[in-house]
Amino acid sequence: MKKNLYFILFLIIAFIMLYISRIEYGSHSLDKSMKACIIAQKKLDKSKNIDDIKSFCEREINKKLKK
């Protein structure tokens, strides 16, 4: 019985820690994707300004996230 209690307590703590880390670091990958997209678009088309590239990357990444 005591062994099961430790296991259940461990699972609860693990779920809480995973939830907190998802909240804390969830936007990190989105930021990295945005930066990578901006760099790639700037290398492909040097004549575009940075605001157009940012809006394009936001649209494309949001489109792919909604799928």
Buried (B, 14 or more C-beta within 10 A) or exposed (E): EEEEEEEEEEEEEEEEEEEEEEEEEEEEEEEEBBEEBBEEBEEEEEEEEEEEBBEBBEEBBEEEEEE
